[in-house]
Amino acid sequence: MTWSNTMRWGGAALLLTATALLAYATPRTETGQLLGLLGLATLGYGLLLRGQVSLRAGLVLAVVLRLLWLPARPALSDDFHRFRWDGVLVAAGQSPFQHRPDEFQPGGGKVVAPPSLTRQLYQQLNSPHYYSVYPPVCQAVFGLGAALYPASETGFLLVLRAVLCLAELGTAVLLLRLLRHWQWPPERALWYLLHPMVVVEMVGNLHFEAVLIAGVLLALWLLVTRRLVGAATALGVAVATKLLPLLVLPLLLRRLGWVRALLVGLSLLLAVVALFLPFASLELAQNIGRSLDLYFHSFEFNASFYYLLRQLGYWLTGYNQIARIGTALAMLAGVGTLVFAWAERRPTLSTLPHATLLVLTGYYLLATTVHPWYLAPLVALSCFTGWRYPAVWAALAALSYATYRTPAYHEDLRLTALEYAGVAVAMWLDYRNHRPAAPRATLPIDPLG
């Protein structure tokens, strides 16, 4: 057996074994075991890529890794309890954006709760005093799961996993089509499809970045094939899954021109309005605004520049200045995106993934909250650029799980510093050794740029 074969078989064995143990034998409070298994899975991932695993074998392995999770109960995230709570409301014809879970409890208000909203489910929620933050595409899937399995947590989870597996299948197809369109090696799709964090967080922990990524890639494919309205609709689905893709819009203006950009913008607006329409109420915008306010002004987790500024605020004023710092950083991210879009050299559709990757990187470096699954879109976009730092960042973000080792969550800032030091080194090495070149050619020639 050659050394390459040894790396491939060894990498596959490590990745499969570690994934199975993460799915069925690793609570998130067991920090040493959790980080050790994620480290072994990442080692297996590196060996597979280093051993130049074939595309076919890599795709088969990617499918097996996801199917491993099908009957598993998420152990590394408890967000699925809120998914189920919202789904029960949707299935009962109620809007999850109108009332907080605590309003359904005795003494919490006069809201009548559907029978499936049990006291036991309420006690498992990690955010009972907040309005739902999950946009309508997520809510539709939650509602489907609750409608099909109103009394079964296992059935509900299976429905969500099936939808996310379909989204990941779509992502695989779109990655391969786009890579071939721009004449990049199709094996680069495995950078995303085999990444342990992607497998664990998307299908394993049921995070809907999987749908967002599929929507963004579909929009990109439809753009390069001149189907502008379809592209806008796909992007609208991504926005109605998570608002993040709105940051892409400034990058389209110079690529499409004013007329076509206006067509895309109006079509996207119509798609988003249509998706939010079933939940329309006087409280919708107000409560979504409250959720966004909490995100930017109250929540903090695994941040980089924000933590440095927070410490400076403590030194200068004696208390946490998140309200001011969070607003300032959000505004800086928005202005930075506009400036980048205006100053970008030779903006074409072939460079759009690279530009989007840089914009999202800037956004997350300035964010107050960066959960590991937030980084999955960066890993997907890196397949088109040659940059490796997104894969490194996603792997190192696993260190943030040490926060959950005790019931009173405590973030170890030494681990956060280690994570971002590693990210900085990876970025520097990318800049030095792997500067992304524009695609060598497109077949057919990129019609819009």
C-alpha positions in Angstrom: 0.0 0.0 0.0 1.4 3.4 -1.0 1.8 6.3 1.5 -1.1 8.1 -0.3 -3.4 5.1 0.1 -2.4 4.9 3.8 -3.3 8.5 4.3 -6.6 8.1 2.6 -7.7 5.0 4.4 -6.4 6.2 7.7 -8.0 9.6 7.2 -11.4 8.0 6.4 -11.2 5.7 9.4 -10.4 8.6 11.7 -13.1 10.8 10.3 -15.8 8.1 10.4 -14.9 6.8 13.9 -14.6 10.3 15.4 -17.9 11.4 13.8 -19.8 8.3 15.1 -18.4 8.9 18.7 -19.4 12.6 18.5 -22.9 11.7 17.4 -23.6 9.0 20.0 -21.2 9.1 22.8 -20.1 12.7 23.5 -22.1 15.2 25.6 -20.8 18.8 25.1 -19.9 19.0 28.8 -17.1 16.5 28.2 -14.8 19.1 26.9 -11.6 16.9 26.7 -13.4 14.1 24.8 -15.2 16.5 22.5 -12.1 18.5 21.5 -10.1 15.3 21.2 -12.6 13.7 18.8 -12.9 16.9 16.8 -9.1 17.1 16.6 -9.0 13.5 15.4 -11.7 14.2 12.8 -9.8 17.2 11.6 -6.6 15.1 11.4 -8.6 12.6 9.3 -9.9 15.4 7.1 -6.3 16.7 6.5 -5.0 13.2 5.7 -7.8 12.7 3.2 -7.0 16.0 1.4 -3.3 15.5 1.6 -3.6 11.9 0.3 -5.7 13.4 -2.7 -8.8 11.3 -2.1 -10.7 10.8 -5.4 -13.8 12.8 -6.0 -16.0 9.8 -6.1 -14.7 8.3 -2.9 -14.9 11.7 -1.2 -18.5 12.2 -2.2 -19.5 8.7 -1.0 -17.7 9.4 2.3 -19.5 12.7 2.6 -22.9 11.0 2.2 -22.0 8.3 4.8 -20.8 10.9 7.3 -24.2 12.7 7.1 -26.3 9.5 7.2 -24.4 8.5 10.4 -26.3 11.3 12.2 -29.9 10.4 11.1 -31.1 8.7 14.3 -28.9 10.8 16.6 -30.2 13.4 19.1 -28.1 16.5 18.9 -25.7 16.5 21.8 -23.6 19.6 21.1 -26.5 22.1 20.7 -29.9 22.4 22.5 -31.3 24.9 19.9 -33.5 22.1 18.5 -35.9 22.4 21.5 -36.7 26.0 20.3 -37.0 24.7 16.8 -39.7 22.3 18.0 -41.4 24.9 20.1 -41.7 27.2 17.1 -42.7 24.3 14.9 -45.6 23.4 17.1 -46.9 27.0 16.9 -46.6 27.1 13.1 -48.4 23.7 12.8 -51.2 25.1 15.0 -51.5 28.2 12.8 -49.9 30.6 15.3 -47.0 32.9 14.6 -43.8 32.2 16.6 -42.9 35.9 16.2 -45.8 37.2 18.2 -45.2 35.8 21.7 -42.3 34.7 23.8 -42.4 31.1 25.2 -42.8 32.5 28.8 -46.1 34.1 27.7 -47.6 30.7 27.3 -46.8 29.8 30.9 -49.2 30.3 33.9 -49.0 33.9 34.9 -47.1 34.8 31.7 -50.1 36.1 29.8 -53.4 35.2 28.3 -52.1 33.2 25.3 -53.6 29.7 24.9 -50.9 27.2 24.2 -51.3 24.2 21.8 -51.3 20.9 23.7 -47.8 19.9 22.4 -46.2 22.9 24.1 -45.6 21.0 27.3 -44.0 22.2 30.5 -41.2 19.7 29.9 -40.4 21.2 26.5 -40.5 24.7 28.0 -38.0 23.8 30.6 -35.5 22.6 27.9 -35.5 25.9 26.1 -32.3 28.0 26.2 -34.1 31.3 25.3 -37.7 31.2 26.9 -37.7 35.0 27.4 -36.8 36.0 23.8 -38.9 36.2 20.7 -38.0 33.7 17.9 -35.0 34.7 15.8 -35.6 32.1 13.0 -36.8 33.5 9.7 -39.7 32.0 7.7 -37.9 29.3 5.7 -36.7 27.8 9.0 -40.1 28.1 10.5 -41.7 26.3 7.5 -39.4 23.3 8.1 -40.0 23.4 11.9 -43.8 23.5 11.2 -43.5 20.6 8.7 -41.7 18.5 11.3 -44.2 19.3 14.1 -47.1 18.7 11.8 -45.8 15.2 10.8 -44.7 14.2 14.2 -46.6 16.4 16.8 -45.7 14.1 19.8 -42.4 12.6 18.7 -39.1 14.4 19.2 -37.3 11.7 17.2 -39.7 12.0 14.2 -39.3 15.8 14.3 -35.5 15.6 14.2 -35.7 13.1 11.3 -37.7 15.6 9.2 -35.2 18.4 9.9 -32.3 16.1 9.1 -33.9 15.0 5.9 -34.4 18.6 4.8 -30.8 19.6 5.7 -29.4 16.5 3.9 -31.3 17.6 0.8 -29.8 21.1 1.1 -26.3 19.6 1.5 -27.0 17.4 -1.6 -27.9 20.6 -3.5 -24.7 22.3 -2.2 -22.6 19.3 -3.5 -24.2 19.5 -7.0 -23.8 23.3 -7.2 -20.2 23.3 -5.9 -19.3 20.8 -8.6 -21.1 22.7 -11.4 -19.6 26.0 -10.4 -16.1 24.6 -10.0 -16.3 23.0 -13.4 -17.8 26.1 -15.0 -14.8 28.1 -13.8 -12.4 25.3 -14.5 -11.3 24.7 -11.0 -10.6 21.2 -9.8 -13.9 19.7 -8.8 -12.1 17.9 -5.9 -12.2 21.3 -4.1 -15.8 20.6 -3.3 -14.5 18.1 -0.7 -12.9 21.0 1.2 -16.5 21.8 2.3 -18.2 18.4 2.1 -15.7 16.5 4.3 -15.0 19.3 6.8 -15.8 17.9 10.3 -17.3 21.2 11.6 -19.6 21.3 8.5 -20.8 17.7 9.1 -21.2 18.1 12.8 -22.9 21.5 12.8 -25.1 21.3 9.7 -26.7 17.8 9.7 -25.5 16.8 13.2 -26.6 19.9 15.2 -29.3 20.9 12.8 -28.2 24.4 11.8 -29.8 26.0 8.8 -26.7 27.6 7.4 -26.9 24.5 5.2 -30.0 25.9 3.5 -28.5 29.4 3.3 -25.4 28.0 1.6 -27.5 26.0 -0.9 -29.5 29.1 -1.7 -26.5 31.4 -2.2 -24.8 28.9 -4.5 -28.0 28.4 -6.5 -28.3 32.1 -6.9 -24.7 32.3 -8.1 -25.3 29.5 -10.6 -28.4 31.1 -11.9 -26.6 34.4 -12.3 -23.8 32.9 -14.4 -26.5 31.3 -16.6 -28.4 34.6 -17.1 -31.5 33.7 -15.1 -31.6 36.9 -13.0 -35.1 36.6 -11.6 -34.5 33.0 -10.5 -31.2 34.0 -9.0 -33.0 36.8 -7.0 -35.6 34.3 -5.8 -32.9 31.8 -4.7 -31.1 34.6 -2.9 -34.4 35.6 -1.3 -34.8 32.1 0.1 -31.3 32.4 1.6 -32.2 35.7 3.1 -35.4 34.3 4.5 -33.3 31.6 6.1 -30.8 33.9 7.7 -30.4 37.6 6.9 -26.6 37.3 6.3 -26.8 37.2 2.4 -28.0 40.8 2.4 -24.3 41.7 2.6 -23.9 40.3 -0.9 -26.2 42.9 -2.5 -23.7 45.8 -2.7 -21.3 43.4 -4.6 -23.8 42.9 -7.3 -24.3 46.5 -8.4 -21.1 46.9 -10.4 -21.3 43.4 -11.7 -24.8 43.6 -13.1 -25.2 47.3 -13.8 -28.0 49.5 -12.5 -30.8 48.1 -14.5 -30.1 44.4 -13.9 -29.2 45.1 -10.3 -32.5 46.9 -9.8 -34.4 43.9 -11.3 -32.5 41.5 -9.0 -33.2 43.8 -6.0 -37.0 44.1 -6.7 -37.3 40.3 -7.4 -35.5 39.6 -4.1 -37.7 42.0 -2.2 -40.8 40.3 -3.6 -39.5 36.9 -2.7 -38.7 37.9 0.9 -42.0 39.6 1.4 -43.9 36.6 0.0 -42.0 34.3 2.4 -42.6 36.6 5.4 -46.3 37.2 4.4 -47.7 34.1 6.2 -46.4 35.5 9.5 -47.4 39.2 8.8 -48.7 41.0 11.9 -48.2 44.3 13.7 -45.7 42.7 16.0 -43.6 41.0 13.4 -41.2 43.9 12.5 -41.1 45.1 16.1 -40.2 41.7 17.6 -37.7 40.9 14.9 -36.1 44.3 15.7 -36.0 43.4 19.4 -34.2 40.1 18.5 -31.6 41.9 16.3 -31.1 44.5 19.1 -30.4 41.6 21.5 -28.0 40.1 19.0 -25.9 43.2 18.5 -26.2 44.7 22.0 -26.4 41.8 24.5 -25.1 38.6 23.1 -21.3 38.0 23.1 -19.5 34.7 22.3 -16.2 33.7 20.7 -15.5 37.2 19.3 -12.2 38.7 18.3 -11.9 42.5 17.9 -15.0 43.0 20.0 -13.4 41.4 23.0 -10.3 43.7 22.7 -12.6 46.7 22.5 -14.7 45.4 25.4 -11.6 45.2 27.6 -10.6 48.7 26.6 -14.1 49.8 27.6 -13.7 48.2 31.0 -10.4 50.0 31.6 -11.8 53.4 30.5 -15.3 53.3 32.1 -15.4 50.3 34.4 -18.3 48.5 32.8 -19.2 46.6 29.6 -19.8 49.0 26.7 -21.4 46.4 24.4 -24.3 48.7 23.5 -22.0 51.2 21.9 -19.3 48.9 20.7 -21.8 46.5 19.1 -23.5 49.3 17.2 -20.2 50.7 16.1 -18.9 47.4 14.9 -22.1 46.6 13.0 -22.0 50.0 11.3 -18.3 49.5 10.5 -19.1 46.2 8.9 -21.8 47.7 6.8 -19.8 50.7 5.7 -16.8 48.5 5.0 -18.9 46.3 2.7 -20.0 49.4 0.7 -16.4 50.8 0.5 -15.1 47.4 -0.6 -17.8 47.1 -3.3 -17.0 50.5 -4.6 -13.2 50.0 -4.6 -13.1 46.4 -5.9 -11.0 45.9 -8.9 -12.4 44.1 -12.0 -15.7 43.0 -10.3 -17.1 40.1 -12.3 -19.3 37.1 -11.4 -16.2 34.9 -11.5 -14.7 36.9 -8.6 -18.0 37.2 -6.7 -17.3 34.2 -4.4 -13.9 35.7 -3.5 -15.4 39.1 -2.8 -18.2 37.5 -0.7 -15.7 35.5 1.3 -13.8 38.7 2.2 -16.9 40.6 3.1 -18.2 37.8 5.4 -14.8 37.4 6.9 -14.8 41.1 7.8 -18.3 40.9 9.2 -17.4 37.9 11.5 -14.1 39.5 12.6 -16.2 42.5 13.8 -19.1 40.5 15.2 -19.9 40.2 18.9 -21.0 36.5 18.5 -19.3 33.9 16.3 -20.6 30.3 16.8 -18.7 27.6 15.0 -21.6 26.9 12.5 -21.6 30.6 11.4 -18.3 29.9 9.6 -19.7 27.2 7.3 -20.5 29.7 4.4 -16.9 30.8 4.5 -15.7 27.2 4.1 -18.0 26.7 1.1 -16.9 29.9 -0.6 -13.2 29.0 0.0 -13.6 26.2 -2.6 -13.6 28.9 -5.3 -10.6 31.0 -4.0 -7.7 28.8 -2.9 -7.7 30.3 0.6 -7.4 27.8 3.4 -8.0 30.0 6.4 -11.8 29.4 6.5 -11.2 25.7 7.0 -8.7 26.5 9.7 -11.0 29.0 11.4 -13.9 26.5 11.4 -11.7 23.8 12.9 -10.3 26.1 15.6 -13.7 27.5 16.5 -14.4 24.1 18.1 -12.3 25.4 21.1 -15.3 27.6 21.9 -17.2 24.5 23.0 -15.1 24.6 26.2 -17.5 27.2 27.3 -20.1 24.5 28.0 -18.1 22.4 30.3 -20.0 23.6 33.4 -23.7 24.5 33.7 -22.7 28.1 34.4 -21.2 28.9 31.0 -17.8 30.4 31.3 -15.7 31.4 28.3 -12.0 30.7 28.5 -10.5 33.7 26.8 -7.1 32.0 26.5 -8.7 29.5 24.2 -10.3 32.3 22.2 -6.9 34.0 21.9 -5.4 30.7 20.7 -8.2 30.3 18.1 -7.7 33.8 16.6 -3.9 33.5 16.7 -4.2 30.4 14.6 -6.6 32.2 12.2 -4.2 35.1 11.9 -1.3 32.7 11.0 -3.5 30.9 8.5 -4.5 34.2 6.9 -0.9 35.3 6.7 0.2 32.0 5.1 -2.7 32.3 2.6 -1.7 35.8 1.7 2.0 34.8 1.3 1.6 31.4 -0.4 -1.9 31.0 -1.8 -3.0 34.3 -3.3 -6.2 33.4 -5.2 -6.1 33.9 -9.0 -9.1 34.7 -11.1 -10.5 31.6 -12.8 -8.5 30.7 -15.9 -11.5 30.6 -18.2 -15.1 30.0 -18.2 -17.0 27.7 -20.5 -19.1 29.3 -21.8 -17.7 32.8 -21.3 -19.2 34.4 -18.2 -22.2 36.3 -19.8 -22.4 39.0 -17.2 -18.7 39.7 -16.5 
